[in-house]
Amino acid sequence: MNQDTHFADVNNGLFSIADGMGGHRDGDLASQAAVQAVAGLTAMPAMSHEKQLIAVEAALSKVNQTLFSSYLAAPELDISGTTSLSLVISGSYASCIWTGDSRLYLLRDQHLFLISEDHADELGRLTSGVGISETISILGRRTVELMPGDVFVLCTDGLLKGMDETLLANMTAEGTHGLTDRLIARSVAGGSNDDITVIVVWADDYG
C-alpha cells in the first residue's frame, strides 16, 4: 500500500507531500488528511505570504488534533500519523513548513541545499509528525528569497534510500525535463523499496 500523498497547484504556488507512518494504523489516511487540509487553502481568498504560512500551520494543527483524538478514543488501535512538508511560493519568496523527515531541497547555481531538517532520531524514528502527539512537537518553517532558475525538490524519505545527495544534485543539475521520473527510477534501481514521492518546482522568474 502506498502511504504517500501529494498535491501541486502551480497557479497558487502551493505544493505539499506527506508520508504516512508505516507500522502504525492508517498511515495512508493520515497522509491524505494532512495533504487535503493544505490543499483546501487554495479555496480561501487571496492573502499575504505570512498569512498563507499561518493558515498552513493552523490546518496541520487541526488535522493533528483530529488524528490524536481518534487515538485517545481507542488507544488499543495504535496511533495514526504522517510527515508533512509544504512549499508556499508567492511574490519573491518561497517558504517551507514541515514536520517529520520528508525533505525540501533547493538547487541554486549548481549547488544543492537542504532547506528542511529531519525530525528523526539516529535510528530514523520520527521525533515529530502530524497525529503522533497531542500537539505537533516541531513545526519547522524556513523562507528564502527566490532567484530566477531556482529548482525545488520535495521528496519523501524513500527517494534517499536509493541514492545519495551527490547523485540527487548531479541529476537535478542535468535539467528539469522528466526529472521526477528519472529520480524515482534511479532510486528504485539503487535499491529503495519504500514509497517514493517527488515534486519538482522551478522558478523561471520571480514568483
C-alpha positions in Angstrom: 0.0 0.0 0.0 1.3 3.4 -1.0 1.1 5.6 2.1 2.4 8.8 0.4 0.1 11.6 -0.7 0.9 14.7 -2.7 -0.6 17.9 -4.0 0.6 20.5 -6.5 -1.0 23.7 -7.6 1.3 25.9 -9.8 -1.2 28.7 -10.1 -1.5 29.2 -6.3 2.2 28.4 -5.6 1.3 25.6 -3.2 2.9 22.2 -3.1 2.6 19.5 -0.4 3.7 15.9 0.3 3.1 13.6 3.2 4.4 10.1 4.1 2.1 8.1 6.4 3.9 6.3 9.2 4.4 2.6 8.3 3.9 0.0 11.0 1.1 2.0 12.5 -2.7 2.4 11.9 -4.0 4.0 8.7 -0.8 5.8 7.6 -2.3 6.3 4.2 -5.4 8.0 5.6 -3.3 10.2 7.8 -1.2 11.4 4.9 -4.3 12.1 2.8 -5.8 14.1 5.7 -2.7 16.3 6.0 -2.4 17.0 2.3 -6.1 17.6 1.8 -6.1 20.1 4.6 -3.3 22.1 3.0 -4.8 21.7 -0.5 -8.1 23.2 0.9 -6.3 26.5 1.4 -6.4 27.2 -2.3 -10.2 27.9 -1.9 -9.5 30.7 0.5 -9.4 34.4 -0.5 -6.0 35.8 -1.6 -3.8 36.6 1.4 -0.3 37.7 2.2 2.6 35.3 2.2 2.8 35.4 6.0 -0.9 34.7 6.4 -0.6 31.8 4.0 2.0 30.2 6.2 -0.1 30.8 9.3 -3.0 29.1 7.5 -0.9 26.1 6.6 0.2 25.7 10.2 -3.3 26.0 11.5 -4.6 23.4 9.0 -1.9 20.9 10.1 -2.6 21.6 13.8 -6.3 20.8 13.2 -5.5 17.6 11.4 -3.2 16.7 14.3 -5.9 17.2 16.8 -8.3 15.0 14.9 -5.8 12.2 14.5 -4.6 12.2 18.0 -8.2 12.4 19.4 -9.0 9.3 17.5 -6.1 7.5 19.1 -7.2 8.7 22.6 -10.7 7.4 21.9 -9.3 3.9 21.1 -5.6 3.6 22.2 -5.7 -0.1 21.5 -5.9 0.7 17.8 -2.5 2.5 17.8 -1.6 6.0 16.6 -2.2 7.2 13.0 0.5 9.6 11.9 2.3 11.2 9.0 5.0 13.5 8.0 4.1 16.8 6.3 6.1 19.1 4.1 4.6 22.1 2.2 6.2 24.7 -0.1 4.5 28.0 -0.4 5.6 30.4 -3.2 4.2 33.9 -3.6 5.8 37.1 -4.7 9.5 36.8 -4.4 9.6 34.4 -1.5 9.4 30.6 -1.0 8.7 29.1 2.4 8.8 25.6 3.7 6.7 24.3 6.5 7.3 20.8 7.7 7.3 18.2 10.4 8.9 14.7 10.1 11.6 13.6 7.7 10.2 14.4 4.2 12.6 16.9 2.6 12.8 20.1 0.6 16.0 20.7 -1.5 16.9 23.8 -3.4 19.3 23.7 -6.4 20.7 27.2 -6.9 23.7 28.0 -9.2 24.5 24.2 -9.5 24.7 23.8 -5.7 22.2 21.7 -3.7 20.9 23.0 -0.4 18.8 21.1 2.1 16.1 23.6 3.3 14.3 21.4 5.7 15.8 19.4 8.6 14.8 15.9 9.5 12.8 15.5 12.7 14.0 12.0 13.5 16.4 10.2 15.9 19.6 8.3 15.0 17.5 5.2 14.3 15.3 7.0 11.8 12.3 7.1 14.2 10.2 10.3 13.9 10.5 12.8 16.7 7.8 14.9 15.3 4.9 14.5 12.9 1.2 15.0 12.5 -1.0 12.8 14.7 1.6 11.3 16.9 1.3 13.5 20.0 -1.2 16.0 21.5 0.4 18.8 19.7 2.9 18.8 16.8 6.3 18.7 18.6 8.2 20.6 15.9 6.7 22.5 13.0 9.7 23.9 11.1 9.5 27.0 8.9 12.1 28.4 6.6 11.9 31.2 4.0 14.2 32.0 1.1 14.1 34.8 -1.4 13.6 33.5 -4.9 16.2 33.8 -7.6 15.5 33.0 -11.3 16.5 29.5 -12.1 15.9 28.1 -8.6 14.8 24.5 -8.6 13.0 23.0 -5.6 12.7 19.2 -5.0 10.1 18.0 -2.5 10.5 14.3 -1.6 9.6 11.6 0.9 12.4 9.7 2.5 12.0 6.8 0.1 14.0 8.7 -2.5 17.1 8.9 -0.4 17.0 5.2 0.3 18.2 4.5 -3.2 20.6 7.4 -3.9 22.7 9.9 -2.1 22.6 13.7 -2.1 25.5 14.0 -4.5 23.7 11.9 -7.1 20.5 13.9 -6.5 22.4 17.2 -7.0 24.0 15.9 -10.2 20.8 14.7 -11.7 18.9 17.9 -10.8 21.6 20.0 -12.4 21.3 18.0 -15.6 17.9 19.6 -16.3 14.3 19.5 -15.1 12.7 17.8 -18.1 11.4 14.4 -16.9 13.4 14.9 -13.6 10.8 13.3 -11.3 10.6 10.1 -13.4 14.4 9.9 -13.6 14.9 10.4 -9.9 12.4 7.8 -9.0 13.7 5.3 -11.5 17.3 5.8 -10.2 16.3 5.4 -6.6 14.4 2.2 -7.3 17.5 0.9 -9.3 19.6 1.9 -6.3 17.6 -0.4 -4.0 14.9 1.7 -2.5 11.8 -0.4 -1.7 9.9 2.3 0.1 7.2 4.6 -1.2 8.7 7.4 -3.2 7.0 10.8 -4.0 8.8 13.6 -5.7 7.6 17.1 -6.8 10.0 19.4 -8.8 9.3 23.1 -8.9 11.4 25.6 -10.8 11.3 29.4 -11.0 11.8 30.9 -14.4 11.3 34.3 -12.9 10.3 35.8 -9.5 7.1 34.2 -8.3 
